[in-house]
Amino acid sequence: MGKLNAARLRTLTKRGAYGDGAGLYLQVRGAEQRSWRYRFKLHGEPHLMGLGTVADVSLAEARDAAAAARKLVRQGIDPIARRRAERADAAGRAGLNTFAEVADAYIAAHAASWRNAKHRQQWRNTLDTYARPVLGNFGVAMVDTGGVMRVLEPIWREKPETASRLRGRIESVLDYATARGWRTGDNPARWRGHMDNLLPSRAKIARVEHHAALPWREIGAFMADLSKQEGVGALALRYAVLTAARTGEVIGARWSEIDMPAGVWTVPAERMKAGREHRVPLSDAALAVLRQATTLAAKQDPGGFVFPGGKASKPLSSMAMLMLLRRMERGDLTAHGFRSTFRDWCAESTNYPREIAEAALAHTLRDKTEAAYQRGDLMEKRRRLMAEWAAFCARPAPAGEVVTLRAEA
């Protein structure tokens, strides 16, 4: 820290970045374009925070601002989101808030509670794409039923799932504004007793479509074909099939989560759909995939991604496995669908109890009484199940043959 001083600042006019230490640096784009930046990492993700220009902010003030931001980061708080919320609050007290500003403030206030970056981005994308063009410049206190309908009606039948989520997000933003004292009255985006009188229910206009899944009897032949494919995407898909894990859990896997000697992959709670840590027993076949993946370690930092993407310190794209399936001329399938293949195999080809198969899929038990009594994760029974699944995946069965595995108490 303290690498810069007032005298040196006057001489730094060549384009570039000049560090003061501890994440603070001067960004120079020209003699008259010099500004302070603070770099930090939060939850493993890099961020860049602007602290003002040299003309407006002195070196001492920049250091103070960086120190304040650094303190928030140590507490797990995003200083950029905190500043945005504070500005929105000040604007609200002055009566200047637009719907777009409140939406930004809401996202900043709640982002830390959402499970992953993808979920945060989905929130922002739907509001930016559909709500902002219609309501963005409206004062949040002026948003009414007519405005909400102008956003929803064009997509309600064409994109019912997106529209339903969008309605809920608009409702949340407006509730947030009411709680902050920026608007009063009923929420014009609420469903029950209001929007349900104006729009048909989702169930009446869209049937549920499940992820395309491979019939379980065909998994051996598919895995034999998959083993001939090269690249990170092929390794990731093989690992996903053998662990019956979700796509996001697989592409986000880090070496720090893997215990090779114990044969266990521990997925942290923040990356799980249910928000609860999940241990995955690794079969010999899954461990073999990981050993192949270690050849990619040169592209990673220690503790980096098991299945790295094309960019440094980034995971494999969520589209990589889907594109692989298309190259294999299996565009009829999805990566997520192999979880259904596994579940069908459990039900039709084994006598393992339902709760073991559900635990392998990290599903939450719907029966609250049953869930209250089942405290363990059935790890050893699941280890035997996953070993038998790996063996079945490695055994292309002749057409019509049904392989029934032993029951497990």
C-alpha positions as CSV (number, residue, x, y, z in Angstrom):
1,M,0.0,0.0,0.0
2,G,1.0,3.6,-0.4
3,K,3.0,3.2,-3.7
4,L,1.7,6.5,-5.1
5,N,2.2,10.1,-3.8
6,A,1.0,13.5,-4.9
7,A,4.2,14.3,-6.7
8,R,4.1,11.2,-8.8
9,L,0.4,11.6,-9.6
10,R,1.2,14.8,-11.5
11,T,3.6,12.8,-13.8
12,L,1.2,9.9,-14.6
13,T,-0.3,10.9,-17.9
14,K,0.6,7.8,-20.0
15,R,-2.3,5.5,-20.7
16,G,-2.3,2.5,-18.2
17,A,-3.1,1.4,-14.7
18,Y,-0.9,2.4,-11.7
19,G,-1.4,0.6,-8.5
20,D,-1.3,2.1,-5.0
21,G,-1.7,-1.3,-3.4
22,A,-4.5,-3.4,-1.8
23,G,-6.7,-3.1,-4.8
24,L,-6.6,0.7,-5.3
25,Y,-5.1,2.0,-8.6
26,L,-5.2,4.9,-10.9
27,Q,-6.7,4.3,-14.4
28,V,-5.2,6.7,-17.0
29,R,-6.8,7.0,-20.4
30,G,-5.2,10.4,-21.2
31,A,-3.8,13.5,-19.5
32,E,-7.4,14.7,-18.7
33,Q,-8.9,11.2,-18.2
34,R,-7.6,9.9,-14.9
35,S,-9.8,8.2,-12.3
36,W,-9.6,6.0,-9.3
37,R,-10.5,2.3,-9.3
38,Y,-10.8,-0.3,-6.6
39,R,-10.5,-4.0,-7.6
40,F,-11.8,-6.7,-5.3
41,K,-13.1,-10.3,-5.2
42,L,-16.4,-11.3,-3.6
43,H,-17.6,-14.9,-3.4
44,G,-14.9,-15.8,-5.9
45,E,-16.0,-13.2,-8.5
46,P,-13.8,-10.2,-9.6
47,H,-15.4,-6.7,-9.3
48,L,-14.3,-3.2,-10.3
49,M,-15.5,-0.2,-8.4
50,G,-15.1,3.4,-9.6
51,L,-14.2,5.9,-6.9
52,G,-14.2,9.2,-8.9
53,T,-11.7,11.2,-11.0
54,V,-8.4,12.7,-9.8
55,A,-9.9,16.1,-10.3
56,D,-12.7,15.4,-7.8
57,V,-11.1,12.9,-5.4
58,S,-7.7,13.3,-3.8
59,L,-5.3,10.4,-3.2
60,A,-6.1,10.5,0.5
61,E,-9.9,10.4,-0.2
62,A,-9.4,7.5,-2.7
63,R,-7.5,5.6,0.0
64,D,-10.3,6.2,2.5
65,A,-13.0,5.1,0.0
66,A,-11.0,2.0,-0.8
67,A,-10.5,1.2,2.9
68,A,-14.3,1.6,3.5
69,A,-15.1,-0.7,0.6
70,R,-12.4,-3.2,1.7
71,K,-14.1,-3.4,5.1
72,L,-17.5,-4.2,3.5
73,V,-15.9,-6.9,1.4
74,R,-14.4,-8.6,4.5
75,Q,-18.0,-8.7,5.9
76,G,-19.2,-10.3,2.7
77,I,-21.0,-7.2,1.5
78,D,-20.8,-5.9,-2.1
79,P,-19.7,-2.2,-1.7
80,I,-21.0,-1.4,-5.2
81,A,-24.4,-2.8,-4.4
82,R,-24.4,-0.9,-1.0
83,R,-23.5,2.4,-2.7
84,R,-26.2,1.9,-5.4
85,A,-28.8,1.2,-2.7
86,E,-27.7,4.3,-0.7
87,R,-28.0,6.5,-3.8
88,A,-31.5,5.0,-4.5
89,D,-32.6,5.7,-1.0
90,A,-31.4,9.3,-1.2
91,A,-33.2,9.7,-4.5
92,G,-36.3,8.2,-3.0
93,R,-36.4,10.7,-0.2
94,A,-36.1,13.4,-2.8
95,G,-39.0,11.9,-4.7
96,L,-36.8,11.1,-7.8
97,N,-37.1,7.4,-8.1
98,T,-38.1,5.8,-11.4
99,F,-39.2,2.2,-11.7
100,A,-35.8,1.4,-13.3
101,E,-33.9,2.9,-10.3
102,V,-36.0,1.0,-7.8
103,A,-35.5,-2.2,-9.7
104,D,-31.7,-1.7,-9.5
105,A,-32.0,-0.9,-5.8
106,Y,-34.1,-4.0,-5.2
107,I,-31.6,-6.3,-7.0
108,A,-28.7,-4.7,-5.1
109,A,-30.4,-5.2,-1.8
110,H,-31.4,-8.9,-2.4
111,A,-28.6,-10.2,-4.7
112,A,-26.6,-11.7,-1.7
113,S,-29.6,-13.9,-0.8
114,W,-29.9,-15.4,-4.3
115,R,-28.1,-18.7,-4.8
116,N,-25.9,-17.9,-7.8
117,A,-24.9,-15.3,-10.3
118,K,-27.1,-16.9,-13.0
119,H,-30.2,-16.2,-10.9
120,R,-29.2,-12.6,-10.3
121,Q,-28.6,-12.2,-14.0
122,Q,-32.0,-13.7,-14.9
123,W,-33.7,-11.2,-12.6
124,R,-31.9,-8.3,-14.3
125,N,-32.4,-9.6,-17.8
126,T,-36.2,-10.1,-17.6
127,L,-36.7,-6.7,-16.0
128,D,-34.4,-4.9,-18.5
129,T,-35.8,-6.7,-21.5
130,Y,-39.6,-6.4,-20.8
131,A,-40.3,-4.0,-18.0
132,R,-37.7,-1.3,-18.4
133,P,-38.8,-0.2,-22.0
134,V,-42.4,0.3,-20.8
135,L,-42.1,1.4,-17.1
136,G,-38.4,2.3,-16.7
137,N,-38.8,6.1,-16.8
138,F,-42.0,6.2,-14.9
139,G,-41.9,7.4,-11.3
140,V,-42.3,4.3,-9.2
141,A,-45.3,5.9,-7.4
142,M,-47.1,6.3,-10.8
143,V,-46.9,2.6,-11.9
144,D,-50.5,1.3,-12.2
145,T,-52.4,-1.7,-13.4
146,G,-52.5,-0.4,-17.0
147,G,-48.7,-0.1,-17.1
148,V,-48.2,-3.6,-15.7
149,M,-50.6,-5.0,-18.3
150,R,-48.7,-3.2,-21.1
151,V,-45.6,-5.1,-20.0
152,L,-47.3,-8.5,-19.6
153,E,-50.0,-8.8,-22.2
154,P,-47.7,-9.1,-25.3
155,I,-45.8,-12.1,-23.9
156,W,-48.4,-13.7,-21.6
157,R,-49.5,-16.4,-24.1
158,E,-46.3,-16.6,-26.2
159,K,-43.9,-16.9,-23.2
160,P,-46.1,-17.9,-20.2
161,E,-43.2,-19.0,-17.9
162,T,-41.2,-15.9,-18.5
163,A,-44.2,-13.7,-18.2
164,S,-45.3,-15.3,-14.9
165,R,-41.8,-14.8,-13.4
166,L,-41.7,-11.3,-14.7
167,R,-45.0,-10.5,-13.1
168,G,-43.7,-11.8,-9.7
169,R,-40.6,-9.7,-10.1
170,I,-42.5,-6.5,-10.9
171,E,-44.6,-7.2,-7.8
172,S,-41.5,-7.6,-5.6
173,V,-40.0,-4.4,-6.9
174,L,-43.2,-2.5,-6.2
175,D,-43.5,-4.0,-2.7
176,Y,-39.9,-3.0,-2.0
177,A,-40.8,0.6,-3.1
178,T,-43.8,0.6,-0.7
179,A,-41.7,-0.7,2.2
180,R,-39.2,2.1,1.6
181,G,-42.0,4.7,1.6
182,W,-41.6,5.5,-2.1
183,R,-45.2,4.6,-3.1
184,T,-48.5,3.9,-1.4
185,G,-51.6,1.8,-2.1
186,D,-52.2,-1.7,-3.4
187,N,-49.7,-3.4,-5.6
188,P,-50.9,-3.4,-9.2
189,A,-48.9,-6.5,-10.1
190,R,-50.3,-8.8,-7.4
191,W,-51.9,-12.0,-8.8
192,R,-54.6,-13.1,-6.3
193,G,-57.7,-11.1,-6.5
194,H,-56.3,-8.7,-9.1
195,M,-54.2,-9.9,-12.1
196,D,-55.9,-13.3,-12.0
197,N,-59.1,-11.4,-13.1
198,L,-57.3,-9.9,-16.1
199,L,-55.0,-12.7,-17.4
200,P,-55.6,-16.4,-17.8
201,S,-53.7,-18.7,-15.4
202,R,-50.5,-20.2,-16.7
203,A,-51.9,-23.7,-16.3
204,K,-54.6,-23.0,-18.8
205,I,-52.3,-21.7,-21.6
206,A,-49.2,-23.8,-21.3
207,R,-48.6,-27.5,-20.7
208,V,-45.6,-28.5,-18.6
209,E,-42.7,-29.7,-20.8
210,H,-40.1,-32.0,-19.2
211,H,-36.4,-32.1,-20.1
212,A,-35.8,-34.6,-23.0
213,A,-34.4,-37.8,-21.5
214,L,-32.8,-40.9,-22.9
215,P,-34.6,-44.2,-22.2
216,W,-32.6,-45.9,-19.4
217,R,-32.0,-49.1,-21.5
218,E,-30.0,-47.0,-24.0
219,I,-27.6,-45.4,-21.6
220,G,-24.8,-48.0,-22.1
221,A,-24.7,-47.4,-25.9
222,F,-24.9,-43.7,-25.4
223,M,-22.0,-43.7,-22.9
224,A,-19.9,-45.8,-25.3
225,D,-20.5,-43.2,-28.0
226,L,-19.8,-40.3,-25.5
227,S,-16.4,-41.9,-24.5
228,K,-15.2,-41.4,-28.1
229,Q,-15.8,-37.6,-27.9
230,E,-12.9,-35.3,-26.9
231,G,-12.8,-32.1,-25.0
232,V,-13.8,-30.6,-21.7
233,G,-17.5,-30.7,-22.6
234,A,-17.4,-34.5,-23.1
235,L,-15.7,-35.0,-19.8
236,A,-18.2,-32.8,-18.0
237,L,-21.2,-34.6,-19.6
238,R,-19.8,-38.0,-18.6
239,Y,-19.3,-36.8,-15.0
240,A,-22.8,-35.4,-15.0
241,V,-24.3,-38.7,-16.1
242,L,-22.2,-40.8,-13.6
243,T,-23.1,-38.5,-10.7
244,A,-26.7,-37.7,-11.7
245,A,-25.9,-34.1,-10.8
246,R,-27.4,-30.9,-12.2
247,T,-25.6,-29.1,-15.0
248,G,-24.9,-26.0,-12.9
249,E,-23.4,-28.1,-10.1
250,V,-21.1,-29.9,-12.6
251,I,-19.8,-26.9,-14.5
252,G,-19.3,-25.0,-11.2
253,A,-17.4,-27.8,-9.6
254,R,-14.0,-26.8,-8.1
255,W,-11.1,-29.0,-7.2
256,S,-11.4,-27.8,-3.6
257,E,-14.7,-29.6,-3.4
258,I,-13.3,-33.0,-4.5
259,D,-11.8,-35.5,-2.1
260,M,-10.2,-38.0,-4.5
261,P,-8.9,-40.5,-1.8
262,A,-12.3,-40.6,-0.1
263,G,-14.2,-40.6,-3.4
264,V,-16.5,-37.8,-2.3
265,W,-17.6,-34.6,-4.0
266,T,-19.0,-32.0,-1.6
267,V,-21.2,-29.4,-3.3
268,P,-21.5,-26.3,-1.1
269,A,-24.9,-25.1,-0.1
270,E,-24.7,-21.9,-2.1
271,R,-24.5,-23.9,-5.3
272,M,-27.4,-26.3,-4.5
273,K,-31.0,-25.7,-5.6
274,A,-32.2,-26.6,-2.1
275,G,-29.6,-24.3,-0.4
276,R,-28.1,-27.3,1.5
277,E,-24.7,-28.9,1.2
278,H,-24.8,-32.1,-0.8
279,R,-22.2,-35.0,-0.7
280,V,-21.9,-37.0,-3.9
281,P,-20.2,-40.5,-3.7
282,L,-17.9,-40.9,-6.6
283,S,-17.8,-44.3,-8.4
284,D,-14.6,-45.6,-9.9
285,A,-15.8,-44.4,-13.3
286,A,-16.5,-40.9,-12.0
287,L,-13.0,-40.8,-10.4
288,A,-11.5,-41.9,-13.8
289,V,-13.2,-38.9,-15.4
290,L,-11.7,-36.6,-12.8
291,R,-8.2,-38.1,-13.4
292,Q,-8.6,-37.3,-17.0
293,A,-9.7,-33.8,-16.1
294,T,-6.5,-33.2,-14.1
295,T,-4.7,-32.9,-17.4
296,L,-6.5,-29.6,-17.7
297,A,-5.0,-28.3,-14.4
298,A,-2.5,-26.2,-16.2
299,K,-5.3,-23.9,-17.2
300,Q,-6.5,-23.5,-13.6
301,D,-5.4,-21.8,-10.4
302,P,-5.2,-24.1,-7.3
303,G,-8.8,-24.8,-6.3
304,G,-10.0,-23.7,-9.7
305,F,-12.7,-25.2,-11.9
306,V,-12.7,-28.9,-12.6
307,F,-14.1,-28.3,-16.1
308,P,-12.6,-24.9,-17.2
309,G,-14.0,-22.8,-19.9
310,G,-12.2,-21.1,-22.8
311,K,-11.5,-18.0,-20.7
312,A,-9.0,-18.0,-17.8
313,S,-10.6,-18.5,-14.4
314,K,-14.1,-19.2,-15.9
315,P,-16.0,-22.4,-15.9
316,L,-17.3,-24.3,-18.9
317,S,-20.3,-22.6,-20.6
318,S,-23.7,-23.9,-19.6
319,M,-24.3,-24.4,-23.4
320,A,-21.3,-26.6,-23.9
321,M,-22.9,-29.9,-23.1
322,L,-26.0,-29.1,-25.2
323,M,-23.8,-28.2,-28.2
324,L,-21.9,-31.5,-27.7
325,L,-25.2,-33.4,-27.8
326,R,-26.0,-31.7,-31.1
327,R,-22.6,-32.6,-32.6
328,M,-23.4,-36.2,-31.6
329,E,-26.7,-35.8,-33.5
330,R,-28.6,-36.2,-30.2
331,G,-30.3,-32.8,-30.3
332,D,-33.4,-34.7,-28.9
333,L,-31.7,-34.8,-25.5
334,T,-30.7,-32.4,-22.8
335,A,-28.0,-32.7,-20.2
336,H,-30.5,-32.3,-17.4
337,G,-32.6,-35.1,-18.9
338,F,-30.0,-37.7,-17.8
339,R,-31.2,-37.2,-14.2
340,S,-34.6,-38.6,-15.4
341,T,-32.8,-41.4,-17.1
342,F,-31.1,-42.3,-13.8
343,R,-34.3,-42.0,-11.8
344,D,-36.2,-44.2,-14.3
345,W,-33.4,-46.8,-14.1
346,C,-33.6,-46.7,-10.3
347,A,-37.4,-47.3,-10.3
348,E,-37.6,-49.9,-13.1
349,S,-34.3,-51.8,-12.9
350,T,-33.4,-51.9,-9.2
351,N,-35.2,-52.4,-5.9
352,Y,-33.5,-49.6,-4.1
353,P,-35.9,-47.7,-1.8
354,R,-37.3,-44.4,-3.2
355,E,-35.6,-42.3,-0.6
356,I,-32.1,-43.4,-1.7
357,A,-32.8,-42.5,-5.3
358,E,-34.2,-39.1,-4.2
359,A,-31.2,-38.5,-2.0
360,A,-28.9,-39.3,-4.9
361,L,-30.7,-36.6,-6.9
362,A,-30.5,-34.1,-4.0
363,H,-34.3,-33.8,-4.0
364,T,-36.0,-32.5,-0.9
365,L,-38.5,-34.8,0.7
366,R,-42.0,-33.4,0.3
367,D,-43.3,-35.3,3.3
368,K,-42.2,-33.0,6.2
369,T,-42.7,-35.8,8.8
370,E,-40.5,-38.1,6.8
371,A,-37.9,-35.4,6.3
372,A,-37.9,-34.7,10.0
373,Y,-36.9,-38.3,10.8
374,Q,-34.4,-38.7,8.0
375,R,-31.4,-36.7,9.3
376,G,-28.6,-38.6,7.5
377,D,-27.8,-38.5,3.8
378,L,-27.7,-42.3,3.2
379,M,-24.2,-41.9,2.0
380,E,-23.0,-45.5,2.0
381,K,-26.2,-46.9,0.4
382,R,-25.9,-44.2,-2.2
383,R,-22.3,-45.1,-2.8
384,R,-23.4,-48.7,-3.7
385,L,-26.2,-47.3,-5.9
386,M,-23.9,-45.0,-7.8
387,A,-21.4,-47.9,-8.3
388,E,-24.1,-50.0,-9.8
389,W,-25.3,-47.1,-12.0
390,A,-21.7,-46.7,-13.3
391,A,-21.5,-50.4,-14.0
392,F,-24.8,-50.3,-15.9
393,C,-23.7,-47.3,-17.9
394,A,-20.6,-49.3,-19.0
395,R,-22.6,-52.3,-20.1
396,P,-24.5,-51.8,-23.4
397,A,-27.4,-54.2,-23.0
398,P,-28.8,-56.1,-26.0
399,A,-32.2,-54.8,-27.3
400,G,-35.0,-56.0,-25.1
401,E,-32.8,-57.2,-22.2
402,V,-33.8,-56.0,-18.8
403,V,-31.0,-56.0,-16.1
404,T,-32.4,-56.2,-12.6
405,L,-30.0,-55.3,-9.8
406,R,-30.2,-56.6,-6.3
407,A,-32.3,-54.9,-3.6
408,E,-30.6,-52.8,-1.0
409,A,-32.0,-52.6,2.5
